[in-house]
Amino acid sequence: MRVLALDVGTKRIGVALSDPFGWTAQGLNVLPRRCDRDDHQAILDLCREHQVERVIVGIPLDQEGAYGVSAKRIERFRQSLAQFLKAAGLTIPVEGWDERYSTAEAEERLLTADVSRAKRRKVIDKMAAVVILENYLREHPQE
């Protein structure tokens, strides 16, 4: 089962995709944020192109696991994305996933790999999406 993971920020959306078996996560790309409708359309296009069966949206819960301002904003995005995909005839689940520390973990991986600051800035969102997807796949192993 192909799973698409999103790290939704205010300026960019990091995108990661699982292999067809739902075992591994690879960074796909980074989408510049425009408006929700354009963002949703770009995600719909990716879902169709890669035959995605599930979308995971990272929700930035606070340290106690509660919904703060950012988490509520991303939850609204997740809900509107689910409605948009359904209206377009794509009936796949769009789930929220706790993404606490995903960006920090992605940053640490890039630092360990000795990636320059300029290059890190270009790929951090995609790497955070990979971390989100890896965590999701670990919790939901495919048979």
Number of C-alpha atoms within 10 A of each C-alpha: 15 20 27 30 34 28 29 24 16 11 9 16 22 23 28 27 27 23 14 14 12 20 18 16 24 19 21 18 17 21 18 13 14 12 8 13 12 11 18 20 15 12 21 19 13 16 21 11 9 16 14 19 17 16 23 24 26 28 25 28 19 16 10 7 10 11 16 13 12 15 19 15 16 21 20 12 17 23 14 16 22 20 16 19 20 14 10 11 9 16 14 14 14 21 16 19 19 18 22 17 16 23 21 13 16 22 21 12 17 18 13 9 9 10 14 10 11 8 10 18 11 12 18 22 28 27 29 30 34 29 27 30 34 21 16 19 17 12 9 11 10 10 7
